Amino acid sequence: MILKDKKILLGVTGSIAIYKSVELLREFVKNGAIVKVIMTPSAKKFISPLTFEAAGSQKVLDDESQDWTNRNNHIDVCKDYDIFVIAPATANTINKLSHGISDNILLESALAFNKPKIIAPAANTNMYQNNFTQASLKLLRLNGYKIVEPITKELACKSVGIGALAEVKTIFYESARELLKDSFWSDRYAIVTGGGTIEKIDDVRFISNFSSGKQAKALATALYLKGAEVEFITTKDFEDHLPIKKYRVQSTQEMYEAVKERVKIAKRGVIKKPDLLNSLDTPKLIQKKPYLFMAAAVSDYKPKFPQDGKLKKDSLGDEWSLELTKNIDILKSIDKDGVITIGFKAETDTKSALESAKKMLKEKGIDAVCLNIVKGATYFGSDKNKIIYISKKSSFESPLKSKLELSFDLSEVVKELDE
């Protein structure tokens, strides 16, 4: 329920992609939002207002239902709602919006709306890439609109090219980010590591652990929605449409190299932002301290002599002694100067866990540690978790929560480390 009580206007236009708007509406409602759909006359040729109302919309606003005896009109709804998301937005709507034309209820509402606005285009490739449409999109960006870029796939016209509506999850995440971001995390690097590292024995065997990477993914999601520039270094593949930079690694050494490189870039404070005038990437200097969340379960040991090919059991015999050597300690080895670093520690022994976490805080020179007792409801791979947070300034024990809820709580607690 990350969007609980948030109020969203969902504008829909006359595109074959309108069926995805129903999915988007349901995603908003499922996450606690109050949604009101605004339809153009062309949109009603594809789907009736009743479909959206049955899927969870408040009374749909269109040219026929507009009523000045109550708040179901294009002026009052603009006062009552927090964000305006137009998905799908046809080329016709995009070009009209950029010129301030308001000849239907959706365009009138957009002209009257002075809070965050998001557009997700859907059009034939040639119509989308037409110079007029591209110029309109640039003009809309300059006037505060957030554009969720379309994707390349086979379109309704049977041609393959850019112009298909972005995935529903992508539009959802971008909308949620606009509603949930705060000034502390906006334009701040947050590097998150996750998953259990994999140490090769031979080409078919490896040493690893039971870490699912779910807590790290939830943390990356929460930080992104709070406005951070998230970089996710992970050993796991996740099927999602979270628009963050992901770096896929396997071994501890690969993770160390990736963390070292991304921390170095974060410390320089250079981040890429689109130049709205010419669509080129120009560097932007970020002066906020970056955060590093080391949530990955890093293997303490690795095979001393990893082999190419497959080791045959006939040659290994009835007993096989695998020689291991200590792995690199990422938290100890990287340069943490100027980087706020939070370590994660999983323990099974309740009695010694707290002392072990405090020892980690001191010996590894980090700012805070999140202790997880892997037991009962917090087993590896579970969807819920609870932690004991310990920093140089404070400590607290969280109740059992979903990993995403816990991540939102953590994104607030760790602010103390840069105050």
N, C-alpha and C positions, 0 to 999 in steps of 0.2 A: 504493500500500500504506500509506495514511495511518493505518490502524487495525491495523497489524501487531502480532500477539500480544495485542491487546485481547480481553477475554472478555465476551461479551454473552449475557444470557438474553433470549430472545424469547418473550414470552407471547402466545398466540393464543386467542381466544374464539369462540363460535358465531355468527359473522356472515358474511353473503354476501361481505363485503369480505375474507375470509380469503385469497382467491387473491392479493391484493397482498402478503400476508405472505411468500409464496414469493419474490416479487420483492425484497422488503426483505432477506430472508435472503441471497439471492444477491449483493445489493449489499454487505452486510456482509462476506461471505466474499471477494468480489472485491477488497476493500480490505484484506485481511489479517487480519480478525477471526476469532476462534474463537467459534462460536455454538452455543448449545444451546436448542432449542425446548421450551417447556412448554405442553401442551395441556389445555384443559378437556374434559370429556366431550362437551359440545355442539359443540366445535370438530371433534371426530373424526367428527361426522355430515356435515361438509362436505368434509374432506380427511383422508386417512389419515396416520399418523405416517411411513410409508415415503416419502411424497412429500417431506416436509421432510428426511429423512435422505438421500434421493437428491440433493436440491438443495444439500446441504452441511452440514446440522446434525449435531452430535454425537448420540449416542443420545437420542431424544426422551424427555422425562420426562412421564408421564401417570399417572393413578391405577393403571393396570395394570402399568406398567413400573417403578414405584418399587421400589427394592431397597436394603435396609439392610445387605447384605453388601458393598456397594461404595459409591461416592460418588454414585450415581444416585438421590438422594433430596432432598426439599425443604430439608433443613438443610444438607447438605454443598455442594450447588450454590450456595447463597447465600453460602457462604464462598469459593468458588472463582471466582466471576464478578464483573466490575467494574461492570456496569450492568444494570438490568432494564427492558426496553422491552416494553410491552403494546400490541400493534397487530395487529388491531383490538381495542378495548375496548368491549364492549356496555354499554348502559345498566344492565343487570342487574349486570354485573361492577363498574361504577363505583360503583353504590349500595351494593353489598356491601363493596367495598374501604373506602369512607369510614366504614363502621360496624364495621370490624374483623372481619367475618364471614369464616370460612375453611372452607367446606364443600366445597372441591375442591382439587386439587393446586396450581393456579395461585394461588389465594387464600392457601393456606398458605405458599407460597413468598414471595409479596408481603409477608406479615406478618413473615416471618423475615428479609427482605432489608433491610439498613440502609445501603445505598449508593445512588447516584443512581438514581432511578426516573422513567420517562417513560410517559405514557399518550396514546394516539392514539384518541379516541372514534370510533365508527361506529354510527349509530342513526337510526331514523326521526326526522324533524324534531320532531314533537310529543313523542316520548320524550326526545330530547336537550334540548329547551327546557323540559321539565317542571320545575317548581320543585324537586322532590326531587332530580332529576339535577343541576341547576345548583348547588343547595346542596351536594351531594356533591362536585362538582368544586372548589368554593371550599374545602371542608374538606380535600380532598386537596392542593391547592396549599399551604395553611397547614401541612400535614404533609410538605412537601418534594417533592411530585410535580411534575414539569414536564408541562404539558398542551400537546400539539400539536393546535391547534384544527382541527376538521373544516371541510370546504369545502361550498359551495352548488352543487348540480348535481341532475340527475334521479337519484333514488334507486331502489333495487330495487323499491320499492312503487309506482313510476311517478309519484310526486309529485315536485315540484321544491322543494328547500329545503335548509337547512343540515343537515348530519349525515353527509355522505359522508366516508369516511376521507381524511385529508390525502394529498397526493401522496407516493409512495415516497421521492423525492429529498428532500422536506422533512423527513420523519421521519428519514431517514439523516443529514442535516446537523445536525439538533437533537441526535441521539444522539452523533454524532461530536464536536460542540461540548462536550457534557458530559464526554466522555472526554479531550479534548485541551486544554481551556482551562487557563490558568495565571493566577496572581494578578497578574502584571505587566500583562497585557492586559485582564483583567476590569474592566468599568466604566471603560474608557478610550476616548475618541473616537479613531478612525482614519479620516481622510478620504483616499480614493484617487481619483485622476483617471486616465482611460484613453481610448484610441482616438485617432484623428487628427481634428483639428478640420476643419470644412468651411466654406469661405469662398465666399459666393455671387457668381457672375458675373452670371447672370440666373436666371430661374425654372427653367431646365433644366440649367444648367451650374454647376460649382463647382471650386474649387481645394482639394486635400486631399493626403494622403500615404498610404503603404502600411501604416501601422500597423494591426494587427489588433485591438489591445486585449486580446489573450490574457494577456499578462504582468500587466496591471492587474487583470483578472478573477481570475487565479490568486492575486494578492496580496490582493485583497479577500476571497477565499475562505479563505486561510490565516489572515488576521487575525481573521475571524469565528470560525473554528474554535478559535482561541486565546482567544476570549472577548471580543474588542473590540467596541465599538459602531461598526460600520462604516457609513460613508456613501460610496456609490460614484457619482461624477460621471463620466459616460461618453457618448461619441458613438455607441456601438455598442449594438445590441439583442442580448441573449444569451438563449437559451431554456434557462432553468434554474429551479430552485425554491429558490435561495439566499435565505433570508429576511432580506435586508438592505435598507436604504433606498437606492433608486437614483434618480438625477436625470439625466434624459436631456437633453443639450444638443447643439448643432451647432457654432456658431461659437466662435471664441476669446473674443469679447466675452461670449457667453452662459456659457462656462465660467468666465471671470473673475468674473462676477456671482455664479454659483453657489458658487464657491470662497470668495469674499469673505463671502458670507452664512453659509455653513456654518462657516467658521473663526470668525466672530464669535460664533456660537452655541456652538461648541466651547469657546471661551475663557471664556464665561460659566459653563461647567461644568454646565449644566442638562440633564438627560436624562430621558426619560419612562420610568417603570416602572409596571407595573400594580399597583393597590391590590388586594390579595388579598381584602380584606373586602367591598368594594362594587363591584369591577370597574371603577372609575373610574381614569383616568390621573392620577397625582400626580407632581409634579416631584421629581427626586432630584439633589442636588448632587454632581458628580464633581470631585474635587480633583486628579486626576492630570493631568499635562501631555498635551495632545492631540498626535497625530502627523498630518502631512500628507505623503502620498506623491504627488508630481507625476509620474506615469508616463505621462501623456498626451503625444502627439506634437503639439505646438501649432504651427500654421502661423506662420512668421516674417513672412509678408507676406499681404496681402489686396487684392482689387480696389479701386481708389480710387473707382470709380463703379459700384457694383452696380446692375443694371437690373431693373425690373419687366417681366414678360412675357419673350418669347424674342427674342433678337437674331437677325435674319435674315442669312444669309450673302450674300444679294443686296445688302443695304445695307452689309455689312462690306467687300466686295470680295475681291480675291485675297490680300491680306495684311491681317493684323489685329494691331495692337499693343495689348496689354492693359497698361494702366497700373496698377502696384501701389504700395501704401504699406505702411510697416512696421506690424506688428500690436502690440498691447499685450503687454508682457512680464509674464505673470501672476506669476511668481516674484519679480520685482523690485517689482511694484506692490502686492501684498497686505501687510497688516500681519502680520509673522511673530513679533512679540514674544510670548513665552510659548508658541509653537507649535514643536515639533520638526519640521523640514522636511527631507525627502529628495527631491532632484531626480533625474531620469533623463535620460541623455544617450545618443543613438544616433549612432555615427560609422562611417564606411566607411574612413577613412584610418588605418591602424594606427599609423603613425609619429607623427602629430600628436594622436591621440585622447586620450592620457593628459594631455598639457599642456592640452588643451582642457577636459577634465573638472576639472582643478585650478583652472583659470581660472574656470570656472563656480562652483565651490565658494566662491571668494573674492568674485567680483563680485556674485553674487546673494545673498550673506549667508545661505547655507543651512548646515545641520549636516552633511550628507553627500550624496554623489552616487553613483549607480549607473551605471557606464559600460558600454554594450553595443556591441560591434563587430559591425555587421550584415554578416556574411560567412559563407559556407559553411553550416554546420548551424544558424546563428542568423539566417537570413534572416527578413524580415518574414513573419509568419503561421505560423512554425514552432511546434512544440509543445515545443521544448527551447530552452534559453538558457544563457548563462554571462555573468557580469558581473565587473567590477572595482569593488569597493566602496572608496570613499575618504571618510574623515571627518576631523575635526580631531583625532581621537584615534588612529585606526588605519586600516589598509587590508588588503584581501585579494583574491585572485582565485579565483573559484569554478570548479569543473570544469563540464563540460557536463552539465546535468540537465534533467528536466522542469520546466516553469515553476512547477508547484505545489510540487515539492520545493525548488526554489530560493527560492520565497516563504516556505516554512517556515524555511529557513536564515536568510533575511533578517530574519524576525520575531524571531529570536534575536539576531542581530548588532546590530540597531539599538537594543537595550536599553541598550547602552553610552551612548547619547546622553542618557539620563535617569538616569544613575547618579552 
